[in-house]
């Protein structure tokens, strides 16, 4: 065998293989002519180049086509095939002209196929020569003595790398051929033991250098193959004492290639990153890991027992093994020192830090490789590389909340394994607690800098820490999240900074589709919609939607991890939120709601959140259902307090008297002139606080005492945003209390209904979502059921806003929407509404803004009454002479059958039953006693029937209408009750109403009734008088008969 790996022995005779490969189509018969031709053309010339290429291609195809290489390629047959290949290499070695790339590539491909099985029986000398040949070809572009001066193609180098892989990789047990008795471990140990000899170190080192150079290739497969081969060499063929020699070069090249990006190929291929990071793991752990450093005596193992402590006191390390005699005799051995450890640790930290961009790699396999590297270094270099703990933990935390489920599961599993180990978890838990606090403090500057990617990464890390805090093997005190959110966690430090940058942007202004002025059908259609998500709210300084979702998940995670201790932070945020209605207060409400969601395990659904991601992570937090009894009671108590606190926001001017406009202001002024000028006056005592230059801060982070109120339209929009967030807090509280929430509707129902009639689209949409959320949480099937069951609360809350001291003009709109939402069932409870409206009309008589609103409420009640009293069709005579029918006119056979059926029913009704006399009510022959009551009789009662609820309600409206100066409105709105299809008692009551109105103003009654009929009802077929208003014509109501009676009585 020459230095180039060629053989010089004579070829074995073909008869040596006859016993193994019998038959005309055996592998030997197919290979023999190819090998013979290659021997004849072993000297490459321009004339036979194409022929040799063809022969080598046929040989490669034949070897690849073998059905069972383990059986078809015994050692002797492999040597027979390799002989012409080695002779070709020998006869074309320098100073002969170099082999063409195509021939060398095919030759190396055939050699790699042979080595797959030859590895089990190959002599080490052959193994070494093939290793040198492959490294020689791969490093063809390197300069220096003894290296090739020919630049080989990428394909040729890849063939050489494949040959190296076949020589170096460890085989699996199932790969062992039947003719071999050696296990894969024993065979690899034999080759590695020989390769570790100092005499072979230069060959191994040259191969590693050539492979690292090939890692810069433009061919992706060659880059991955090069790193894979380097990993084989470092892990199995380089002893631990020599690994530090390769540490700087391997780490630098691996990191540089892993993060290499250019305009042509973009991100580095994931396969290359995976192989490069595996090489990093091998070289770092093998060179500077805890085990090897403890063995070298430069690192003392952490004590885990009393014996370890005693050994440390004696300045000795238990289990320490000094350098072996082999290392002492090894001229290439590297002796580690403490100063070398410190310097190397610093360089490795910088190198690993440069790998952070891989967190954003689009391929999950590349991110998984980074997670595996972080886990390996944290587990095997815990004490030797302590400065890497925050960086490596941040990698694992970020990847544990990845959207790719297998990646997130793997990273989370690595974290749980690390924290479950007692020896490793002690230093790591301290790092985790510091990471949480540092990330919270670093978040506000990142938000202000519009670094959405960094914001998302920091939030994901905090969320991941919150997730691992739910590990049953850990306590929440170990992670320290509950401490950050509790009374001693310094929320004033990080909370104010977060509020200063978490400013919400008011959405574009648009008309509300749910206000009281909208058509009834439109509102009812919105109510019947099955999905009512809460409108999305965007943060001003965060552009990416994914980054805002990360902030929301972070706050929910903090609440879930903190548990009941986090209620302090919710109360702190709420105290800030109730100080005003500016940007800072709105941010406080938003933060409080998100932390509140995390504590109780509820996530309000928003329009912008995809359905598949809603509440996915929140479900892992448990929530209120898994709390202890005492913790649950504390949360429920806080929920009740928050409901009352939030409801009081609607008692202030900004929320209680918004959208009044000029008319509302005029009405308020007139009320003051009327005599009620006793408005509350605020008296302030003391001195104004002195504000120095040191007290000034950015407007976005101004202190609460100074306030963040804004003037003009922006301030009003911010107040609406503040109110919408308050409704979210109410909704979360309803989820906590469930069926125990309805008693709190005395406070909460008015804010919801008041916001529902707002002209602001955001506020009204939020109110609609809140109404449905409260309905579902309270156990009601529909909002109408909720409002009907708690009608007294709703009516009382709206009525209290109609008194002079708490006047809110929108209270009448609230009553309107209340009647609309309840529907026709309101008739049973509408008596109180009518009484309240007329009482307020008596008080505010003459103020159009209030009178019009109250009349609108009465109009809604009348509409509900109309819906309750279903209109009856006027009977029409049957075409067959039968009784009148209200069904459609039928013809043919169907009409005859209908008539015949009706005729049979009429005959049965005409039959007179036999009279058997009175029924006795006492025994026969017994005389009635004087003190006994007379026997009941079957005679019908002469008492008038009790009026129905509808009739009583209409009668109440009519009686209360007569004293009030509302003649025209009442005369127009009550015409429908004169229809011939209405209830008889209702018609009589309506006639009485119009007769009383006519005595006060007969011209008005004549005008209304004649305009409705289209002519004077007393003159059948007469012409319509001139000047009648056409918009009052209602042909669908047949009021002619009742109108004639009324007009005759009035005249």
SULCORWO-V304823 format. One record per pair of residues at least 6 apart in sequence whose ideal C-beta (glycine too) atoms are under 7 Angstrom apart, sorted by the first residue. I is the first residue (numbers start at 1). J is the second residue. If there is no record, write none. Layout:
BEGIN
I/J, I/J
END
This chain:
BEGIN
1/7, 1/8, 1/125, 1/126, 1/129, 2/90, 2/93, 4/89, 4/90, 4/93, 4/133, 5/86, 5/89, 5/129, 5/130, 5/132, 5/133, 6/86, 6/87, 6/89, 6/90, 7/83, 7/86, 11/80, 11/83, 12/76, 12/79, 12/80, 14/32, 16/76, 17/28, 17/76, 17/77, 17/80, 20/74, 20/77, 21/27, 21/28, 21/29, 27/66, 27/72, 28/77, 30/62, 31/59, 31/62, 31/81, 34/55, 34/58, 34/59, 34/62, 35/80, 35/81, 35/84, 37/55, 38/52, 38/55, 38/84, 38/88, 39/84, 39/87, 41/48, 41/51, 41/52, 42/84, 42/87, 42/88, 42/91, 43/91, 44/52, 44/92, 44/99, 44/103, 49/100, 52/103, 53/102, 53/103, 53/106, 56/103, 56/106, 56/107, 56/110, 57/106, 59/110, 60/106, 60/109, 60/110, 60/113, 63/110, 63/113, 64/113, 66/72, 66/73, 69/116, 69/117, 70/117, 70/177, 70/178, 71/177, 71/178, 73/117, 74/179, 75/118, 75/121, 78/114, 78/117, 78/118, 81/114, 82/114, 85/107, 85/110, 85/111, 88/107, 92/99, 98/150, 101/152, 101/153, 101/156, 104/137, 104/156, 105/155, 105/156, 105/159, 108/137, 108/159, 108/160, 108/163, 109/159, 111/130, 111/163, 112/159, 112/162, 112/163, 112/166, 115/130, 115/163, 115/166, 115/167, 116/166, 117/177, 119/166, 119/167, 119/171, 120/176, 120/177, 120/180, 120/182, 120/187, 121/180, 124/191, 124/194, 127/167, 127/191, 128/200, 128/203, 130/163, 130/167, 131/164, 131/167, 131/203, 131/207, 132/203, 134/160, 134/163, 134/164, 135/206, 135/207, 135/210, 136/148, 137/152, 137/156, 137/157, 137/160, 138/157, 138/160, 138/161, 138/210, 138/211, 138/214, 139/147, 139/209, 139/210, 139/213, 140/148, 140/150, 140/151, 140/152, 141/151, 141/213, 142/210, 142/213, 154/217, 154/218, 154/219, 154/222, 157/214, 157/217, 157/222, 158/219, 158/221, 158/222, 158/225, 161/214, 161/222, 161/225, 161/226, 161/229, 162/225, 164/229, 165/225, 165/228, 165/229, 168/229, 168/232, 168/233, 169/232, 170/184, 170/188, 171/184, 172/184, 173/184, 176/184, 188/236, 192/236, 192/237, 195/204, 195/237, 196/237, 196/239, 198/330, 198/331, 198/332, 201/242, 201/332, 204/233, 204/237, 204/238, 207/233, 208/230, 208/233, 208/246, 211/226, 211/229, 211/230, 212/230, 212/249, 212/250, 212/253, 214/222, 214/226, 215/223, 215/226, 215/227, 215/253, 215/257, 216/257, 217/223, 220/269, 220/271, 220/272, 223/257, 223/272, 224/271, 224/272, 224/275, 227/272, 227/275, 227/276, 227/279, 228/275, 230/279, 231/275, 231/278, 231/279, 231/282, 234/243, 234/246, 234/279, 234/282, 234/283, 234/286, 235/282, 240/286, 240/292, 241/327, 241/330, 241/333, 241/334, 242/332, 242/333, 242/334, 243/283, 243/286, 243/287, 244/287, 244/334, 244/336, 245/332, 245/334, 246/283, 247/283, 247/287, 247/344, 250/279, 250/283, 251/280, 251/283, 251/348, 251/351, 252/351, 254/276, 254/279, 254/280, 255/351, 255/354, 255/355, 257/268, 257/272, 257/276, 258/268, 258/273, 258/276, 258/277, 258/355, 258/358, 259/268, 259/354, 259/355, 259/357, 259/358, 260/268, 261/267, 261/268, 267/361, 267/362, 270/363, 270/365, 270/366, 273/358, 273/366, 273/369, 274/365, 274/366, 274/369, 277/369, 277/370, 277/373, 280/373, 281/373, 281/376, 284/348, 284/377, 284/381, 285/376, 285/380, 285/381, 286/292, 288/341, 288/344, 288/345, 288/348, 288/381, 288/384, 288/385, 289/380, 289/381, 289/384, 290/299, 290/380, 290/381, 290/382, 290/383, 290/384, 293/299, 293/336, 293/341, 293/384, 294/301, 294/317, 294/320, 295/320, 295/321, 296/336, 297/317, 297/320, 298/336, 298/337, 298/338, 298/341, 299/383, 299/384, 300/312, 300/317, 301/317, 302/383, 302/423, 303/309, 303/312, 304/423, 307/318, 308/318, 311/317, 311/318, 327/333, 341/384, 345/384, 345/385, 345/387, 348/385, 349/387, 349/388, 352/388, 352/391, 353/391, 355/370, 358/366, 358/367, 358/370, 359/367, 359/370, 359/395, 359/398, 359/457, 360/453, 361/367, 364/404, 364/407, 367/399, 367/402, 367/407, 368/407, 368/410, 370/395, 371/395, 371/396, 371/399, 371/410, 371/411, 371/414, 374/392, 374/395, 374/396, 375/396, 375/414, 375/418, 377/385, 377/388, 377/392, 378/389, 378/392, 378/418, 379/418, 379/424, 382/424, 382/427, 386/427, 389/427, 389/428, 389/431, 390/431, 390/435, 393/428, 393/431, 393/432, 393/435, 394/435, 394/461, 396/411, 396/414, 396/415, 397/461, 397/464, 397/465, 398/457, 398/460, 398/461, 398/464, 399/407, 399/408, 399/411, 400/408, 400/411, 400/412, 400/415, 400/464, 400/467, 401/408, 401/460, 401/463, 401/464, 401/467, 402/408, 415/468, 416/468, 416/471, 418/424, 418/425, 418/428, 419/425, 419/428, 419/429, 419/468, 419/471, 419/474, 420/473, 429/478, 432/465, 432/479, 433/479, 433/480, 435/461, 435/465, 436/462, 436/465, 436/480, 436/481, 436/484, 437/484, 439/458, 439/461, 439/462, 440/462, 440/494, 441/494, 442/458, 443/455, 443/458, 443/498, 444/497, 444/498, 444/500, 444/501, 446/454, 446/455, 446/458, 447/455, 447/501, 447/541, 447/542, 448/501, 448/541, 450/541, 450/543, 452/542, 452/543, 452/544, 452/547, 455/542, 455/547, 455/550, 456/546, 456/547, 456/550, 459/550, 459/551, 459/553, 459/554, 460/550, 462/554, 462/557, 462/558, 463/553, 463/554, 463/557, 465/479, 465/481, 466/481, 466/557, 466/558, 466/560, 466/561, 467/557, 467/620, 469/476, 469/479, 469/481, 469/561, 470/620, 470/621, 476/482, 476/561, 476/563, 479/561, 481/558, 481/561, 481/562, 482/561, 482/562, 482/563, 482/565, 482/566, 483/489, 485/491, 485/558, 485/562, 485/565, 485/566, 485/568, 485/569, 486/565, 486/568, 487/568, 491/569, 491/572, 495/572, 496/701, 497/701, 498/591, 499/576, 499/584, 499/587, 499/588, 499/591, 500/698, 500/700, 500/701, 501/541, 501/700, 502/539, 502/587, 502/590, 502/591, 503/539, 503/540, 503/541, 503/583, 503/587, 503/700, 504/537, 504/538, 504/539, 504/540, 504/586, 504/587, 504/590, 504/721, 505/538, 505/540, 506/717, 506/718, 506/721, 507/762, 509/717, 510/761, 511/759, 511/761, 512/758, 512/759, 512/760, 512/761, 512/764, 513/522, 513/526, 514/523, 514/526, 514/756, 514/764, 514/765, 514/768, 515/757, 515/758, 515/759, 515/764, 516/757, 516/813, 516/816, 516/817, 520/820, 523/820, 526/768, 527/783, 527/821, 532/768, 532/769, 532/772, 533/605, 533/606, 533/607, 533/769, 534/604, 534/605, 534/606, 534/728, 534/766, 534/769, 535/607, 535/762, 535/765, 535/766, 536/606, 536/607, 536/608, 537/590, 538/548, 539/548, 542/548, 542/551, 545/608, 552/594, 553/617, 555/591, 555/594, 555/595, 555/598, 556/594, 556/597, 556/598, 556/603, 556/618, 557/598, 558/566, 558/595, 558/598, 559/566, 559/595, 559/596, 559/597, 559/598, 559/599, 560/598, 560/599, 560/601, 560/621, 563/599, 563/631, 564/631, 564/634, 564/635, 566/595, 566/599, 567/599, 567/634, 567/635, 567/638, 569/595, 570/592, 570/595, 570/596, 573/588, 573/591, 573/592, 573/595, 574/592, 574/642, 574/645, 576/585, 576/588, 576/704, 577/585, 577/588, 577/589, 577/592, 578/645, 578/649, 579/585, 579/704, 580/707, 580/708, 580/709, 581/654, 581/709, 581/718, 581/719, 581/722, 582/707, 582/708, 582/709, 582/710, 582/718, 583/708, 583/718, 584/702, 584/704, 584/708, 585/708, 585/722, 586/718, 586/721, 586/722, 586/725, 589/722, 589/725, 589/726, 589/729, 590/725, 592/729, 593/725, 593/728, 593/729, 593/732, 596/729, 596/732, 597/603, 597/604, 597/732, 598/621, 599/635, 600/623, 600/624, 600/635, 600/732, 600/735, 600/736, 601/618, 601/621, 601/622, 601/623, 601/624, 601/625, 602/623, 602/732, 602/735, 603/614, 603/615, 603/618, 604/728, 604/731, 604/732, 605/614, 624/632, 624/635, 624/736, 627/635, 635/736, 636/736, 636/737, 639/733, 639/736, 639/737, 640/744, 642/729, 642/733, 643/730, 643/733, 643/744, 643/747, 643/748, 644/747, 646/726, 646/729, 646/730, 647/747, 647/748, 647/751, 649/655, 649/723, 649/726, 650/656, 650/750, 650/751, 650/754, 654/719, 655/719, 655/723, 656/808, 657/808, 658/716, 659/759, 659/810, 660/809, 663/849, 664/809, 664/849, 667/809, 667/847, 667/849, 667/850, 670/847, 671/804, 676/804, 702/708, 709/715, 710/718, 720/760, 720/762, 720/763, 721/762, 723/755, 723/763, 724/762, 724/763, 724/766, 727/751, 727/752, 727/755, 727/766, 727/767, 727/770, 730/748, 730/751, 730/770, 731/770, 731/773, 731/774, 734/741, 734/773, 734/774, 734/777, 734/778, 735/777, 738/777, 738/778, 738/779, 739/778, 739/779, 741/774, 741/777, 741/778, 742/778, 742/790, 745/790, 745/793, 746/793, 746/797, 749/790, 749/793, 749/794, 749/797, 750/797, 750/798, 750/814, 752/767, 752/770, 752/771, 753/794, 753/814, 753/817, 753/818, 754/810, 754/814, 755/763, 755/764, 755/766, 755/767, 756/764, 756/767, 756/768, 756/771, 756/817, 757/810, 757/813, 757/814, 757/817, 758/764, 771/783, 772/783, 775/782, 775/783, 775/786, 778/786, 780/786, 783/821, 784/821, 784/822, 784/823, 784/825, 787/794, 787/818, 787/821, 787/822, 788/822, 788/825, 791/829, 794/818, 795/832, 795/833, 795/836, 798/811, 798/814, 798/815, 798/818, 799/836, 800/806, 801/807, 801/808, 801/811, 802/811, 802/840, 809/849, 809/850, 809/853, 812/850, 812/853, 812/854, 812/856, 812/857, 813/853, 815/833, 815/857, 816/856, 816/857, 816/860, 819/826, 819/833, 819/857, 819/860, 819/861, 819/864, 820/860, 823/864, 824/864, 824/867, 824/868, 826/864, 827/864, 827/865, 827/868, 827/949, 827/950, 827/953, 828/949, 830/861, 830/864, 830/953, 831/953, 831/956, 833/857, 833/861, 834/858, 834/861, 834/953, 834/956, 834/957, 834/960, 837/854, 837/857, 837/858, 838/960, 840/850, 840/854, 841/851, 841/854, 841/964, 844/850, 844/851, 855/966, 855/969, 858/957, 859/973, 862/973, 865/950, 865/953, 865/954, 866/976, 868/950, 869/950, 869/982, 869/983, 871/981, 872/981, 873/886, 873/981, 874/980, 874/981, 874/1038, 875/884, 875/886, 876/884, 876/885, 877/884, 878/884, 878/885, 878/899, 879/889, 879/895, 880/895, 880/899, 882/899, 882/902, 882/903, 883/902, 883/906, 890/898, 921/935, 921/936, 922/928, 922/935, 947/985, 951/983, 951/985, 951/986, 951/989, 954/977, 954/986, 954/989, 955/989, 958/989, 958/993, 961/970, 962/996, 967/997, 967/1000, 967/1001, 967/1004, 968/1004, 971/997, 971/1004, 971/1005, 971/1008, 972/1008, 974/990, 974/993, 975/1008, 975/1012, 975/1034, 975/1037, 975/1039, 976/1037, 977/986, 977/987, 977/990, 978/987, 978/990, 978/1039, 978/1042, 978/1043, 979/1037, 979/1038, 979/1039, 980/1038, 980/1041, 987/1042, 991/1042, 991/1045, 991/1046, 994/1005, 994/1046, 995/1046, 995/1049, 995/1050, 997/1005, 998/1005, 998/1046, 998/1050, 1002/1050, 1005/1046, 1005/1050, 1006/1047, 1008/1032, 1009/1017, 1009/1043, 1009/1046, 1009/1047, 1010/1016, 1010/1025, 1010/1028, 1011/1028, 1011/1029, 1011/1032, 1011/1033, 1012/1032, 1012/1033, 1012/1034, 1012/1037, 1012/1039, 1013/1039, 1013/1040, 1013/1043, 1014/1024, 1014/1033, 1015/1022, 1015/1023, 1015/1024, 1016/1022, 1016/1025, 1017/1040, 1017/1043, 1017/1044, 1017/1047, 1018/1044, 1018/1047, 1018/1048
END
